[in-house]
Amino acid sequence: MLFGEGPTLWIVTNALYCYFEPFGVTGSDLLTGILESHASVKIRQGSEVFVLENKLTLDRFTGKFFNYSLTAPVPANYEEPFELEIITEAGELITSKAHLLPVVPIDSIVVEYEPEEKGLARVLTYFTDLPNQTNFYRRMIHEGSLDSLPIQDFTTSDRVVEDVVVFGTGYDFEEGASVVNTIYHISEDYYNFLESTQGAIQANGNPFAQPSPIIGNIESEIDAFGIFTTINYDRKLTVIP
């Protein structure tokens, strides 16, 4: 898992390895067993090369940690792809590519009260789909703060929508509640990864379900899989009046 952060850009890489040897189950033994610690990790864009440092980093904003990270900003370049290169300690090569997608801004957020149950409200989030191209989105809703579990988290394409898109909630919010709306503009690769991951979760343990392989965009000389992607989003906080 690799992480680079700039003012408006997050680059997240999940390079997942399958190891069948036993490893420690607690503390540092667990991390030592499952994390790659001697890889060369670089991200290129054009002539610029960003070398990621092997150091455990906690993002206190999201509660996630990363074993390779970059603290310097990366360019908000929408034309040239970001190219990932990982060389493991054993010399195996892992590569991938991803483009940075523009932010799709939230146009407006509308609060509507349930007419028959005083005090409960729903939130409608409006944004305008980018024309003349196929787009994929991830929508998340948190109540209170991003530290809480999302009450909505799903992905969708614009295949069945045109122009203005609206996402809604149920009549779930009381007066004074804080609602965090996030619209991510994501790549088709990341959309397929998230959808296939959910399919694998649903198929796990179900003897009647069809196998659901996880679809990634990692090219590798070894049995590795995962997703390399960029993440751009618009986020707004609404307090129920």
ROMAR-981476 format. One record per residue (C-alpha): residue number from 1; x, y, z. Coordinates in Angstrom, 2 decimals. Layout:
ROMAR-981476
{atom NUM, {X, Y, Z}}
...
END
This chain:
ROMAR-981476
{atom 1, {0.00, 0.00, 0.00}}
{atom 2, {1.59, 3.21, -1.15}}
{atom 3, {0.56, 6.75, -0.50}}
{atom 4, {1.42, 10.16, -1.95}}
{atom 5, {-0.31, 13.37, -0.98}}
{atom 6, {-0.50, 16.84, -2.52}}
{atom 7, {-2.79, 19.81, -1.90}}
{atom 8, {-5.61, 18.43, -4.05}}
{atom 9, {-4.32, 15.03, -5.11}}
{atom 10, {-4.12, 11.68, -3.47}}
{atom 11, {-2.36, 8.78, -5.15}}
{atom 12, {-3.17, 5.50, -3.52}}
{atom 13, {-1.70, 2.16, -4.45}}
{atom 14, {-2.77, -1.14, -3.00}}
{atom 15, {-0.23, -3.76, -4.06}}
{atom 16, {-1.52, -6.93, -2.45}}
{atom 17, {0.57, -10.06, -2.12}}
{atom 18, {-0.54, -13.60, -1.28}}
{atom 19, {1.79, -15.42, 1.13}}
{atom 20, {1.02, -18.91, 2.31}}
{atom 21, {3.83, -19.19, 4.87}}
{atom 22, {2.76, -18.66, 8.50}}
{atom 23, {3.57, -15.33, 10.10}}
{atom 24, {3.24, -13.74, 13.53}}
{atom 25, {-0.23, -12.78, 14.69}}
{atom 26, {0.51, -9.88, 17.01}}
{atom 27, {2.18, -6.50, 16.91}}
{atom 28, {5.36, -6.01, 14.94}}
{atom 29, {5.55, -9.72, 14.03}}
{atom 30, {2.28, -9.39, 12.11}}
{atom 31, {3.46, -6.32, 10.18}}
{atom 32, {6.82, -7.90, 9.45}}
{atom 33, {5.09, -10.94, 8.05}}
{atom 34, {2.73, -9.21, 5.65}}
{atom 35, {4.45, -5.96, 4.58}}
{atom 36, {7.15, -5.61, 1.93}}
{atom 37, {10.01, -3.66, 3.49}}
{atom 38, {12.88, -3.75, 0.97}}
{atom 39, {11.22, -2.75, -2.30}}
{atom 40, {12.17, 0.11, -4.59}}
{atom 41, {9.01, 2.12, -5.21}}
{atom 42, {8.82, 4.95, -7.74}}
{atom 43, {6.06, 6.95, -9.38}}
{atom 44, {6.85, 8.74, -12.64}}
{atom 45, {5.02, 11.41, -14.56}}
{atom 46, {6.80, 12.59, -17.66}}
{atom 47, {10.36, 13.50, -16.68}}
{atom 48, {9.56, 13.75, -12.95}}
{atom 49, {10.32, 10.81, -10.68}}
{atom 50, {8.97, 10.48, -7.13}}
{atom 51, {10.71, 8.00, -4.85}}
{atom 52, {8.54, 6.70, -2.02}}
{atom 53, {10.14, 6.10, 1.36}}
{atom 54, {9.68, 2.86, 3.28}}
{atom 55, {8.27, 4.22, 6.55}}
{atom 56, {5.04, 3.42, 8.36}}
{atom 57, {2.85, 6.52, 8.11}}
{atom 58, {-0.46, 7.08, 9.87}}
{atom 59, {-2.97, 9.39, 8.21}}
{atom 60, {-4.83, 10.71, 11.24}}
{atom 61, {-7.50, 12.18, 8.99}}
{atom 62, {-8.60, 8.81, 7.60}}
{atom 63, {-7.24, 6.47, 10.28}}
{atom 64, {-5.29, 4.48, 7.65}}
{atom 65, {-1.60, 3.70, 7.65}}
{atom 66, {0.83, 3.15, 4.79}}
{atom 67, {4.19, 1.43, 4.55}}
{atom 68, {5.51, 3.50, 1.61}}
{atom 69, {4.79, 7.21, 1.48}}
{atom 70, {5.67, 10.50, -0.15}}
{atom 71, {5.23, 13.82, 1.66}}
{atom 72, {6.13, 16.14, -1.24}}
{atom 73, {3.27, 17.42, -3.43}}
{atom 74, {2.85, 15.84, -6.84}}
{atom 75, {1.73, 17.83, -9.90}}
{atom 76, {-1.95, 18.20, -10.76}}
{atom 77, {-1.28, 17.13, -14.36}}
{atom 78, {-4.35, 15.76, -16.12}}
{atom 79, {-2.63, 14.92, -19.41}}
{atom 80, {0.26, 12.59, -18.67}}
{atom 81, {-0.26, 9.33, -16.78}}
{atom 82, {1.29, 8.49, -13.44}}
{atom 83, {3.40, 5.34, -13.82}}
{atom 84, {4.07, 3.02, -10.91}}
{atom 85, {7.22, 0.90, -10.68}}
{atom 86, {7.84, -1.50, -7.80}}
{atom 87, {10.91, -3.71, -7.70}}
{atom 88, {10.80, -6.20, -4.84}}
{atom 89, {13.79, -7.32, -2.81}}
{atom 90, {13.89, -10.47, -4.97}}
{atom 91, {13.96, -8.37, -8.15}}
{atom 92, {10.39, -8.95, -9.36}}
{atom 93, {8.82, -6.06, -11.28}}
{atom 94, {5.32, -4.67, -10.62}}
{atom 95, {3.95, -1.84, -12.78}}
{atom 96, {0.73, 0.09, -13.42}}
{atom 97, {-0.57, 3.37, -14.84}}
{atom 98, {-3.27, 5.84, -13.80}}
{atom 99, {-4.46, 9.26, -14.95}}
{atom 100, {-5.52, 12.05, -12.63}}
{atom 101, {-9.18, 12.89, -13.23}}
{atom 102, {-10.66, 16.37, -12.70}}
{atom 103, {-12.85, 17.11, -9.70}}
{atom 104, {-16.58, 16.94, -10.38}}
{atom 105, {-17.94, 19.64, -8.07}}
{atom 106, {-21.09, 19.33, -5.99}}
{atom 107, {-23.56, 21.87, -7.37}}
{atom 108, {-25.89, 22.05, -4.39}}
{atom 109, {-27.16, 20.21, -1.33}}
{atom 110, {-30.84, 20.33, -0.52}}
{atom 111, {-32.35, 19.42, 2.86}}
{atom 112, {-35.96, 18.21, 2.85}}
{atom 113, {-38.06, 17.38, 5.93}}
{atom 114, {-40.35, 14.39, 6.05}}
{atom 115, {-43.87, 15.84, 5.89}}
{atom 116, {-45.48, 13.39, 8.31}}
{atom 117, {-42.73, 12.98, 10.91}}
{atom 118, {-41.64, 16.30, 12.27}}
{atom 119, {-37.92, 16.83, 12.78}}
{atom 120, {-36.45, 14.15, 10.47}}
{atom 121, {-34.77, 15.26, 7.24}}
{atom 122, {-33.11, 13.82, 4.16}}
{atom 123, {-30.21, 15.20, 2.12}}
{atom 124, {-30.18, 15.47, -1.68}}
{atom 125, {-26.80, 16.00, -3.37}}
{atom 126, {-26.77, 17.45, -6.90}}
{atom 127, {-23.84, 17.53, -9.34}}
{atom 128, {-23.42, 17.85, -13.10}}
{atom 129, {-22.05, 14.87, -15.03}}
{atom 130, {-19.15, 15.68, -17.35}}
{atom 131, {-20.47, 15.52, -20.94}}
{atom 132, {-19.23, 13.50, -23.93}}
{atom 133, {-17.34, 10.90, -21.91}}
{atom 134, {-17.97, 7.89, -19.72}}
{atom 135, {-17.60, 8.72, -16.04}}
{atom 136, {-17.54, 6.73, -12.83}}
{atom 137, {-18.32, 8.03, -9.38}}
{atom 138, {-18.11, 6.99, -5.75}}
{atom 139, {-20.57, 8.58, -3.34}}
{atom 140, {-20.03, 8.60, 0.43}}
{atom 141, {-22.12, 10.07, 3.26}}
{atom 142, {-20.86, 10.36, 6.83}}
{atom 143, {-22.77, 11.67, 9.81}}
{atom 144, {-20.86, 13.68, 12.37}}
{atom 145, {-17.34, 13.27, 10.99}}
{atom 146, {-15.20, 11.16, 8.69}}
{atom 147, {-14.11, 9.16, 11.75}}
{atom 148, {-17.50, 7.43, 11.74}}
{atom 149, {-18.48, 4.58, 9.44}}
{atom 150, {-20.18, 5.85, 6.26}}
{atom 151, {-23.93, 5.48, 6.16}}
{atom 152, {-23.73, 5.43, 2.36}}
{atom 153, {-20.83, 4.19, 0.25}}
{atom 154, {-21.43, 3.05, -3.32}}
{atom 155, {-20.07, 3.37, -6.85}}
{atom 156, {-21.92, 4.08, -10.07}}
{atom 157, {-21.36, 5.00, -13.70}}
{atom 158, {-23.15, 7.65, -15.76}}
{atom 159, {-24.53, 5.04, -18.13}}
{atom 160, {-28.12, 5.70, -17.06}}
{atom 161, {-27.85, 9.39, -16.20}}
{atom 162, {-27.33, 12.54, -18.22}}
{atom 163, {-26.63, 16.14, -17.24}}
{atom 164, {-27.65, 16.67, -13.58}}
{atom 165, {-27.27, 13.74, -11.16}}
{atom 166, {-28.92, 13.59, -7.74}}
{atom 167, {-28.07, 11.21, -4.89}}
{atom 168, {-30.39, 11.08, -1.89}}
{atom 169, {-30.68, 9.61, 1.58}}
{atom 170, {-33.56, 8.43, 3.71}}
{atom 171, {-35.25, 10.65, 6.28}}
{atom 172, {-32.55, 9.79, 8.80}}
{atom 173, {-31.23, 13.07, 10.18}}
{atom 174, {-32.36, 15.07, 13.16}}
{atom 175, {-32.10, 18.82, 13.56}}
{atom 176, {-28.50, 19.88, 14.18}}
{atom 177, {-26.94, 16.75, 12.65}}
{atom 178, {-23.75, 17.25, 10.62}}
{atom 179, {-23.72, 15.46, 7.24}}
{atom 180, {-20.51, 15.09, 5.21}}
{atom 181, {-21.14, 14.63, 1.46}}
{atom 182, {-18.30, 13.38, -0.76}}
{atom 183, {-18.35, 12.83, -4.53}}
{atom 184, {-15.29, 11.07, -5.93}}
{atom 185, {-14.56, 11.10, -9.65}}
{atom 186, {-12.93, 7.70, -10.14}}
{atom 187, {-11.42, 5.75, -13.01}}
{atom 188, {-13.00, 2.74, -14.67}}
{atom 189, {-10.16, 0.60, -13.27}}
{atom 190, {-10.94, 1.69, -9.71}}
{atom 191, {-14.69, 1.24, -10.30}}
{atom 192, {-14.12, -2.34, -11.49}}
{atom 193, {-11.82, -3.01, -8.52}}
{atom 194, {-14.37, -1.80, -5.97}}
{atom 195, {-17.25, -3.65, -7.64}}
{atom 196, {-15.30, -6.90, -7.86}}
{atom 197, {-14.14, -6.56, -4.25}}
{atom 198, {-17.75, -6.27, -3.10}}
{atom 199, {-18.64, -9.28, -5.24}}
{atom 200, {-15.87, -11.31, -3.63}}
{atom 201, {-17.05, -10.32, -0.15}}
{atom 202, {-20.61, -11.36, -0.95}}
{atom 203, {-19.47, -14.67, -2.48}}
{atom 204, {-17.20, -15.51, 0.45}}
{atom 205, {-18.69, -18.31, 2.50}}
{atom 206, {-21.66, -18.79, 0.19}}
{atom 207, {-21.50, -22.33, -1.27}}
{atom 208, {-24.01, -21.42, -3.99}}
{atom 209, {-22.28, -18.25, -5.20}}
{atom 210, {-20.11, -18.08, -8.29}}
{atom 211, {-16.42, -17.27, -7.69}}
{atom 212, {-15.80, -13.54, -7.93}}
{atom 213, {-12.20, -12.67, -8.83}}
{atom 214, {-10.91, -9.23, -7.85}}
{atom 215, {-10.21, -7.11, -10.92}}
{atom 216, {-7.15, -4.88, -10.62}}
{atom 217, {-4.79, -3.03, -12.94}}
{atom 218, {-1.45, -4.31, -11.63}}
{atom 219, {0.95, -5.94, -14.11}}
{atom 220, {3.37, -8.24, -12.38}}
{atom 221, {5.93, -10.98, -12.86}}
{atom 222, {4.65, -12.60, -9.66}}
{atom 223, {1.26, -13.44, -8.19}}
{atom 224, {0.37, -9.90, -7.10}}
{atom 225, {-2.88, -8.02, -7.50}}
{atom 226, {-4.35, -4.69, -6.47}}
{atom 227, {-5.23, -1.25, -7.78}}
{atom 228, {-3.15, 1.81, -8.64}}
{atom 229, {-5.33, 4.89, -8.93}}
{atom 230, {-5.65, 8.60, -8.34}}
{atom 231, {-8.42, 10.05, -6.19}}
{atom 232, {-9.94, 13.50, -6.63}}
{atom 233, {-13.11, 14.58, -4.87}}
{atom 234, {-15.41, 17.39, -3.79}}
{atom 235, {-16.70, 17.40, -0.22}}
{atom 236, {-19.21, 19.57, 1.59}}
{atom 237, {-20.44, 19.68, 5.19}}
{atom 238, {-24.15, 20.33, 5.78}}
{atom 239, {-25.69, 21.02, 9.19}}
{atom 240, {-29.39, 20.14, 9.29}}
{atom 241, {-31.16, 23.43, 10.11}}
END
